[in-house]
Amino acid sequence: MGGRGTIGQAAGAAGRAGDSDTLEHLARVGLVAYGVVHLLITWLAVQLAWGVGGSAPQADQGGALATLAQQPFGAVLLWVVAAGMVALAVWQAAEVLRWRSGLSASGDARKKAVVTVVKSVAKAVVYAVLAALAVRYATGGGQSGGQQQQAAAGIFGWPAGRWLVGLIGLAIVGIGVYLVHKGVAKRFLEEIDLREAPPEATRLVTRLGQAGYPAKGVAFGLVGVLLVWAAVTVDPAAASGLDGALRSLLAVPFGQVLLTVVAIGIAAFGAFCLVRARYPERT
């Protein structure tokens, strides 16, 4: 009885946190920061595609944060990014507890609760990891590249580790397919309250989402394919993350053009996040 009361109190506290104006404002800052990170990845990808910028950082989240660290007041900006990502992670954790009661329901209500909880947990993990990465760069401990290979090499040493890497890769491919579908079908509009938005803003959000989500889905899909290939070949070096996925495009015909198109789509997703910060979640 006491345990249930404690859980209920925790859920209530999380719900109040999720409804907090302060947390909402911080989450908006987080969305802006998330958008900026994607815009920086776009810039690095364009440099990669056309061979400009000399020894530019890798075209991934770490490279984007490394670029941010090199700017005036870079450390301050990185702490702002970290705070925003933490706020977004807490926001998604509050969503999990808000939908917790729906897990014991039945039919469509339970299905909706399960889907929402899974998506919220995944988003919370992504935001938390990015927050930790931002803190590392803010404190001078960040370094871009090689982390995915090290992680894959570690997992290969586990029992059935090769199969686990392959399953993770397939799961990431699945996420990529979902993001493409979400953009093409305009499912992202179901998550945003645009009832008070002017028609021009609604069109802008729609176009950016239609371009941004599929591009991000393609990037995810390529990362997943590389992980699957790493599992097939038992080669941790093949698990080269987002930077390696984008570089793999350069090896195909019209690779520069394809990479540029994907980069433009990632920029559209970044811009979508910036505009998205203006509007609340649909409830």
TORVOLUM-531321 format. One record per residue: x, y negated, z of N, C-alpha, C, O in turn. Coordinates in pm, whole numbers, plus 32768, in hexadecimal, padded with zeros to 4 digits. Each point is the difference from the previous one (the first is absolute). Example, Ala and Ser with C-alpha at 12.3 -4.5 7.8 and 13.67 -1.06 7.14 Angstrom:
# residues 2
85278239830C7FA77F898000805A7F888000806880028042/7F757F957F7680527F8980067FB37F93804980337F918011/
//
This chain:
# residues 283
8054807880007FAC7F88800080577F8480007FE97FA27FB4/807E806080A680597F8E8006804E7FEE7F8180197F907FD4/801080E57FEB804A7FFA7F827FAC7FC17F9480317FAE7FB2/7F4E807980487FA97FC67F9B7FEF7F6B80157FFB7FB27FA1/7FFB802780E17FF37F72801E807A7FB27FD37FF47F917FCC/808380AB8049807B7FBD7FD580067FF17F6A80277F977FCD/7FB180D57FEB7FFF7FFA7F6E7F9D7F977FD0801B7FB57FA3/7F718048809E7F9C7F9C7FD980317F7380177FE97FA77FAE/805C804580C480377F7B801B80697FDB7F9980077F8D7FD3/804D80D5800680677FE57F9B7FC07FDD7F7A802C7FA27FBD/7F6C80A8801D7FBB7FE47F837FC07F76800380047FB57F9E/7FC1802A80D77FC37F7C800B80687F927FF77FE87F997FC0/808C807C8080806B7F9D7FF880327FF07F72801A7F917FD3/7FF480E07FE7802C7FF87F747F9A7FB97FAA80227FB27FA8/7F5F806A80737F987FBC7FB480037F6B80167FF17FB27FA2/8023802580DD80097F70801D807C7FC47FBF7FFD7F8F7FD1/807180BE802C80797FD07FBD7FE77FEE7F6C802D7F9E7FC5/7F8B80C280007FE27FF67F727FA97F897FDF80077FCB7F92/7FA4800A80CE7FA87F8F7FEA803F7F7C802E7FC17F977FF5/80B9806D803E80437F89803380207F9F7F90803780267F98/7FA77F5A807E80207F997F9C80977FF47FEE80317FEE7F90/8019801C80E080927FF47FF8803A806F7FAB80567FE77FAB/7F7C8095806C803280707FB27FD97FF27F6D804D80227FA7/7F3A7FAB80417FD47FEC7F76805B7F9E7FB8802680167F8D/7FFE7F7C80B8805A7F9E7FC38089803C7FE7803E7FE77F98/7FF3806980C8808280407FED7FFC80657F8E8060800D7FB4/7F2E803A80417FF2805F7F9280017FB87F79803380357F9E/7F947F54805E80047FB27F8480907FDA7FDF802980057F8B/80247FD780DB808E7FE57FEC8045807D7FCB80557FF97FA7/7F84807B8090803A807D7FD27FE1801C7F6E805680307FB7/7F2E7FB4801F7FDC80147F7380527FA57FA5802C80297F95/7FE87F5B809780557FA47FB2808E80377FF7803C80017F95/7FF9802D80DD8087803880028009807B7FA7806380137FB9/7F388042804C7FFC80797FAD80007FDB7F6C804180407FAF/7F737F5680317FFF7FD07F7680877FCC7FD4802D801B7F91/80157F9A80C780847FC97FDF806580707FE980527FF87FA5/7FA8807180AD805A80727FEE7FEE803D7F75806280227FBE/7F227FEB80167FE780387F7B802E7FA17F908030802E7F98/7FC47F52807E80327FA07F9C809880087FF680387FF37F93/800B802180DF8091800E7FFE802980837FBB806480037FB7/7F5080688060801C807E7FBA7FF27FEB7F6A804F80367FB2/7F4D7F7C80257FEE7FE17F72807B7FBB7FC7803080257F95/80027F7880B280757FB77FD28079805C7FF2804B7FF77F9E/7FC7806280C2806F805E7FFB7FEE80647F8D806180277FBF/7F22800380297FE5805E7F93801A7FBF7F78803480417FA5/7FA87F41804D80197FB87F8380967FF27FE8803080117F90/801B7FD080DB80927FFB7FF4803880887FD6805C80087FAF/7F6C8062808A802C80877FDD7FE2801E7F6D8052803C7FBA/7F387F9B80187FD6801F7F7780587FBB7F998021803B7F99/80057F4A808280457FB17F9A80927FE3802180417FB17FBC/7FF4809180AF808E7FF6801D802F7F77802780707FD97FE0/7F3A7FDC806780287F7B802E800F800580987FD1805D8041/80717F3F7FF4800D7FF6809080798045803A80128001807A/8043803A7F2E807A803F80347FE08075805A7FAE80567FDE/80937FAE80967FEB806F805F7F8A7FE1805B80117FED8078/7F77800E7F4E7F887FE4804D7FE08075805B802380727FE1/7F9A7F7580917FD8806F80577FA480617FB67FC97FDE7F97/8025809780A07FAA80627FC17F6F7FCF7FFD7FD47FB68057/7FE380777F427F777FD37FED7FA1805380567FB580537FCD/80507F9580B57FA68043805C7FE87FA48077802D7F8E8001/7F8B80A580657FE07FAB8073807E7FD0804680087F8D802B/805B80CD7FE2807D7FD8803F80477F937FB380347FA2803A/7FCD806A7F40803E7F997FAE7FB87F7C800D803E7F968002/7F3C807080067FB27F85801080217FBB808480107F868005/7FFA80C88065801F7FC6808380907FCE8005801E7F9C8041/803D80AB7F79808B7FD17FF980077F7A7FB8804D7FA88027/7F6380497F6F7FFA7F817FB87FCB7F92805A80337F908000/7F668092804E7FC67F9E805C80667FD7806A80057F8C8028/804B80D4800680637FE38068806B7F9F7FD1803D7FBB8051/7FDA803F7F2C80677FA87FC97FD27F6F7FEF80507FA87FE1/7F2E804180347FCB7F797FEE80177FAC807D80178036806C/7FE27F427F8680077FAB80777F93802880637F8D80187FD9/80957FF080A57FA5802C80697FCD808E7FE57F9180238026/80C3802E7F997FD980877FDC7FD8805480787F9E804A7FFA/80AD7FAC80737FE0805080777F777FDB80377FB480578029/802E7F277FD77F7C7FD380317F9280387FA87F9B80318032/807A7FC97F4A7F9C80347FA37FEB809680147F8F80317FF7/80DC801780237FF5809080167FB2801F80807FB380608004/80617F5080647FB38013807B7F6C7FE27FE97FA98042803A/803A7F5D7F717F747FE47FDD7FC480777FB67F8F8028801B/80BE80107F877FD280777FB87FE5807280627F9980437FF8/80C57FD380657FF0806C80627F837FEC80547FB5805F8017/80367F2680197F897FE480537F8080187FB07FA080388033/80607F9C7F507F8A80147FAC7FE580937FE77F8C802A8001/80DE80257FE87FEF808E7FE77FCD8048807E7FAC805A7FF7/80867F7D807D7FCE803A807E7F6C7FE180107FB280578029/80267F2D7FB87F737FDA800B7FAB80557FA27F93802C8026/809D7FEB7F607FB680547FA27FF6809080327F9980417FF2/80D47FF180497FFF808980347F9C800B80737FB480628007/804A7F3B80547FA18002806F7F717FF67FCB7FA580418033/80487F6D7F677F7D7FEF7FC27FCD80877FCD7F8B80238015/80CB80287FA77FD880827FCB7FEC806680707FA880567FF6/80A87FA180757FED805980727F797FE680427FBD805D802D/801C7F237FD97F7C7FDE80367F91803A7FA97F98802A8032/807F7FD97F4A7F9E803C7FA57FEF8095801D7F9180347FFB/80DD801080247FF9808F80207FA6801780787FA980577FFD/806B7F5B806E7FB0801180787F707FD27FEB7FA48035803E/804A7F697F6A7F797FD07FE47FAC806B7FBB7F8780088015/80BB804A7F977FBA80687FB58008808780437FD080647FCA/806E7FA180AC8017808180447F7E804B801B7FFA80797FF0/7F9E7F40803A7F82804280207FC180417F857FB78062800C/80657F677F7D7FC880397F86803780887FDE7FC580497FB1/80AE7FDB8089803C80827FE47FAB80748035800A80707FCF/7FA37F7380967FAA806980387F757FFF7FC07FAA804E8028/80417F5B7F767F807FFB7FBA7FFA80727F998053805A8002/7F4C7F9F7FA57FF380677F9A7FDF7FC07F7A7FD77F8C7FF9/803C80C27F9C7FDB7FD17F7B80567F8E7FCF80797FFD8018/7F487FA57FA280487F907FC480417FA68067806A7FC77FE7/7F55802B808F80377FAA806980878036802E805F7FB38012/7FAA80D08000807F803B802B80697FF47F9280757FE3801C/7F6280357F67805D7FF67F90803A7F747FF680797FEF7FEC/7F317FAC8021802F7F767FF980607FE0807280657FBC7FED/7F7B8077808B80577FE88074808880427FED80677FC3801E/7F9A80B87FB0807E80497FEB80577FB57F9A80777FEB8018/7F4C7FED7F77804B7FBA7F9980377F7D803680747FDE7FE7/7F3A7FD88063802C7F7F803780728013806380617FB47FFF/7F9480B08058806780198064808480277FBE806A7FCE8026/7F90808C7F76807A802C7FBB80447F8A7FBC80797FEF800B/7F387FC07FAE80387F8A7FBC803B7F9E8064806B7FC87FE8/7F508022808880317FA08063808180308041805B7FB08017/7FAE80D28007807B8037803980747FF07F9F806E7FD88027/7F7980487F59806A7FF47F9B802F7F707FF480787FE67FF9/7F2A7FBC800480257F737FF6804D7FD3807C80637FB87FF5/7F6F8074808180457FD9807C809080307FFF805A7FB8802B/7FBD80C37FA4808880367FFA80567FAD7FA180727FDE8020/7F5780027F6A804A7FB07F9E80267F78803B80727FD47FF3/7F2F7FEA804C801B7F7C803980658009807380577FA9800D/7F9D80BE8046805D80108070808E80187FCE80607FC98037/7FAE808A7F628085801B7FC8803B7F807FC580767FE48013/7F397FCE7FA780327F847FC780247F9C806D80617FB57FF2/7F528049807B80227FAA807180878026803B80537FAA801B/7FC380D87FF88080802F803780737FDD7FA3806B7FD9802D/7F7D80347F5080687FDE7F9E80207F6B800480747FD97FF7/7F247FD5801780167F6F800980507FDB807C80577FA97FFB/7F8D809A8075804B7FE6807B809280277FEE805A7FB9802E/7FBF80B77F8E808A802B7FE8804D7F977FB080737FE18020/7F4E7FEA7F7880447F9B7FAF800F7F7D804D80647FBA7FF1/7F398025806180087F84804F807280048065803A7F9A8021/7FE480DF800F806A80108063808580277FBF806180218046/7FA37FDC7F34807D801B7FBA802280927FF0807180217FDD/7F2E8038803D801D808F7FF77FC880457F86800A807A7FF3/7FBA7F3A7FB37FBF803D7F8C806280197F9080637FBA7FF0/7F7F80AC7FC2804E801B7F887FA480457F9D7FB6805B8024/80507F7B7F607FA780367F99803E80797FBC807880037FE2/7F3480618005802E80727FB080328073805480347FEC806D/7FBC808F7F5F80368077803E7FAB803D806E801780738024/7F897F4480127FB4803380717FA580727FD77FEF8061804B/7FD57F967F3E7FA7806B7FD3804D80827FED7FD1806B8027/80A77F8B7F9D805080797FEC8028803F80857FFD807A800E/80287F3180538026803480837F8A80478042800F806A803C/7F7A7F587FB97F89803E803C7FE180847FBD7FE180638043/80267F9F7F377FE5807C7FB78065806C80247FDC80748013/80A47F647FF78067806180247FE5803C808A801580778016/7FBD7F3480477FE0803180857F8D80637FFE800480668045/7F957F7C7F6D7F8B80597FF8802480837FBD7FCC80698025/808F7F937F77802B807B7FBE803C806380647FFD80797FEA/803A7F528083803D805780647F9C8043805B80268058804D/7F5B7F807FAE7F99803E80527FD380857FC3801580177F88/7FAD804080C87FC280787FC57F947FD67F9B7FAB7FAE8020/805A808A7F697FA17FDD7F9580067F6B7FDE7F9F7FC67FCE/80D47FFC804E800D7F707FE77FEF7FDA7F6E7FC77F987FE0/806A80C07FC87FF27FE57F707F6D7FF47FD97FDA7FA77FB4/7FD280B580827F717FFD7FE17FBF7F83803B7FA67FC67FC4/8088801280B27FC87F898040801C7F837FAD7FA87FAC7FEF/80D380487FDE80237F8F7FAA7FA67FFF7F857FCF7F977FD6/801C80E07FEF7FA980097F8B7F717FD780207FC17FB97FB2/800B807380C37F787FDB80267FF37F6B801A7F9B7FC37FDC/80CC800280627FFF7F6F80157FFD7FB87F7A7FB77F9F7FEE/809980937FB480017FC57F7B7F7880087FBD7FD27F9E7FC5/7FEE80D780447F7A800F7FC57F9B7FA480437FA97FC97FBD/8062802780C77FA67FA7804780127F6F7FD17F9F7FB77FF0/80DE80217FFA801B7F787FD17FCC7FED7F717FCD7F967FDE/804180D27FCF7FC57FFA7F7A7F6A7FEE800B7FC57FB17FB5/7FFC809780A77F717FF280167FD97F7380297F9B7FCB7FD2/80B77FF880857FE67F758028800A7FA47F867FB07FA47FF1/80B380767FBA800F7FB07F887F86800A7FA67FD17F9B7FCC/7FFC80E080207F8880137FAE7F8A7FB6803E7FB27FC07FBA/8042804980CB7F937FBA804580097F697FEC7F9A7FBF7FEA/80DF800A801F80107F6F7FEE7FDD7FD57F727FC37F977FEB/806280BB7FB37FDC7FE07F757F6880007FF17FC67FA57FC5/7FFA80C380727F6E80077FF97FBF7F8B804A7F9D7FC77FD1/809B801680A17FCA7F92804F80027F7E7FB37FA47FAF800A/80C8803C7FAA800A7F877FB17FA580017F877FBA7F9E7FE5/804580D17FD27FB0800A7F857F6B7FF880217FB47FBD7FB9/8021808780B27F73800380267FD87F8880567F8C7FF38026/80D57FB57FF97FE77F8880527FCB8024808B7FB07FB78039/807D80BB7FFC7FD4802A808580347FA5806D7FC77FFB806D/80A47FBC7F7980397FA580657F9D7F93802780097FC8806D/7F99801A7F3B7F9E7F97801E7FA2802A80707FC27FAB8040/803480D87FDA7FAA8031806B803A7FDE808A7FB980078064/80C77FD47FA080437FE6808080087F6C8020802F7FDA806C/7FA57FD07F3880117F7080107F777FBC80007FAC801E7FAC/803F7F8880B17F847FB48006800E7F817FAB803C7F9E802B/7F8D80677F5D80097F8F7FA37F7A7FB77FF17FED7FB57FA0/7FB7806280BD7F7C7FC67FF280027F687FFF7FAC7FC07FC1/80B38005808580087F6E8005806C7FC97FA2801A7F887FFE/802380D07FB5806A7FD57FA37FC17FC77F817F9B80357FD1/809F7F617FF77FCF7FCC7F7F801A80657F9180578056800E/7F5F7FA27F84801080607F92808F80077FCB802F806C7FDC/80167F21801F808980017FCC805B805380598056804A7FCE/7F977FAB80B78053804D805D7FE380957FF4805B80528005/7F267FD07FEB7FDB808D7FF0803F803A7F82803280718002/7FCC7F437F92803F802F7F84809580108011803B80617FCF/80057F4080778090800780158025807C8052805B804A7FDA/7F5E7FCC8095801A807480547FED80817FB18050805D800B/7F477FA87FA47FE380777FB1806E801C7F9B802E80717FF4/7FFC7F297FC2806680147F9980858029803E804580597FCD/7FE07F6680A2807F802380417FFD808E8035806280497FF4/7F2E7FDF80467FF480898032800180667F91803C806B800E/7F827F757F837FFE805C7F8F808B80167FC4801E806D7FCE/80357F2C80388089800E7FCD805F8038806A805880507FE2/7F957F83809A8060802180697FF8808E8034806680428010/7F217FEE800A7FF3808780388033806D7FA180498058802C/7F927FA47F52803880677FA780987FFC7FF7804180687FFD/7FF97F1E7FFF80927FF67FF98041803B807D806480477FF7/7F637F9B807C80368039807C7FEC809780018054804B8033/7F3B7FE37F947FE7808F7FF7806680477FA8802D806E8020/7FF87F527F71806680397FA98085800C804A804580657FF7/7FDE7F318054807E8002804C7FFE8071806780618049800E/7F2F7FC4803C7FF3806D8061800C80877FBB804680598031/7F767FB57F5D8004807F7FB8808D80267FD980268075800B/80287F2A7FC6808A801D7FDA8054802A80788053805A7FF6/7F987F63807C80488026807B7FDE809180248058804E8024/7F277FD57FD37FD680878020803C80677FA1802A806B802B/7FD87F757F548039805B7F9D80948019801E802F80717FF5/801A7F268030808E801180218012805A807B805E804F8006/7F487FA4805B8008805880757FE580917FDA8044805B802E/7F587FBA7F7D7FE280887FD1807880387FB4802480758012/801A7F397F9B8075802D7FB58075801F805E804C805F7FEA/7FC17F51807F8069801B80647FE980888041805F8049801B/7F207FD97FFE7FE08082803C801B80717F9F803380698028/7FAB7F857F59801480687F9B8094801B7FEB802980747FF4/80277F228007808F800F7FE48055800C807F807980137FF8/7F467FE2807C80467FFF8081806F7F987FFD8073801C8025/7F6B7F6C7FB080617F947FF27FCD7F8380467FB07FB67FC6/807A803180B77FCF7F8B8049801C7F7C7FB77FB67F9F8012/80B3805D7F9C80227F847FB87F917FD77FA07FF67F8B7FDB/7FB780D57FFA7F937FE07FA47F907FB380467FAF7FBE7FBE/804B804A80C77F997FB9804C802F7F71801880287FDC806E/7FD17FD47F28803E7F7B80047FA07F8E801B80237F8C7FEC/7F62809380407FA47F98802B7FD07FA67F90800980247F8A/7FC37F67809C7FC57FA47F9E80677FCD7F9D7FE47FF97F88/80937FE580A880687FCF7FA5802280697F96800B7FE07F8A/8005809D80A0801C806A7FA27F8D80187FA08014801D7F8B/7F707FD780A87F8B80127FAB7FFB7F967F927FE5801F7F8C/80377F6580997FFF7F947F9D807480117F9D7FF07FE77F89/8084804480A9807280177FA67FE480717F9D80327FFF7F90/7F7D8063809B7FE280707FA77FB47FD37F84800680427F98/7FB27F4F80727FB87FCC7F8C80607FD47F927FE080057F89/80977FCE80A180607FD07F9D803580707FA780397FE77F96/7FB480958095803480727FB37FA2802D7F91802580557FAF/7F637F74804C7F9F802A7F9B7FFD7F977F90802E7F908014/7F9D80947F767FF67F9E7F947FB17F84802D7F9C800A8046/80957F837F8F7FC37F8080267FFF7FEE80987FA67FC18038/80C18077800980077FFD80917FFF7F74803B7FBE7FE68064/808C7FBD7F5B80037F7780347F757FC27FFF7FD87FBC805F/7FDF805C7F357F797FC87FF67FA4804080677FB37FBB8042/805580CA7FCC7FAC80468062801D7FD1808E7FA37FE7804D/80DD800C7FD580257FD180847FCE7F7280177FD37FDF806D/80367FCE7F2D7FD07F76800C7F697FFD80167FCE7FB18050/7FE980A57F687F6F800580117FDB802C808E7FA87FC5803E/809E80A27FF57FE7802D808980237F9180637FB87FEB8062/80B77FCE7F8480287F9280587F957F9280047FE17FCA806A/7FE780167F207F967F9B7FFA7F86802E80507FBF7FB18044/802380D27FB27F918036804E801A7FF880967FA57FE1804D/80D6803B7FDC80227FF4808E7FF57F6E802C7FD57FE48071/80507FBF7F367FEF7F72801F7F6C7FDF80117FDA7FB18058/7FD1808B7F547F707FEB800C7FCE803380877FA97FC1803D/808D80B17FF17FD780338084802E7FA0806E7FB67FE7805F/80C47FE37F93802F7F9F80627FA77F8680057FDE7FD0806B/7FFC7FFD7F1F7FA67F8D7FFA7F77802380397FC07FAD8040/801480D07FA77F81802E803880037FF880987F9F7FD4803F/80D080567FFE800D7FFA80927FF97F7080327FC47FE48067/807B7FBF7F4E7FFD7F7480287F727FC97FFE7FD57FBC805D/7FE180647F377F767FD07FF77FA8804C80637FA47FC8803C/807A80B97FD57FB28055805B80037FCC808F7FA18014804B/80CC7FAC7FDB800D7FCB80887F977F95801E7FE67FE18074/7FE17FE77F247F9B7F9680127F788037802B7FB07FB7803A/803680CA7FAA7F7A803780158002807180658060804C8005/7F357FC0804B7FFC8068806A7FDE80897FC87FD9800E7F8D/8037805780CA7FD980897FDC7F6880067FF27FB77FBA8047/801A809B7F5D7F7080187FF57FD7805E8071804180658019/7F527F79802D7FD0805380717F7680357FE37FC680478052/
//
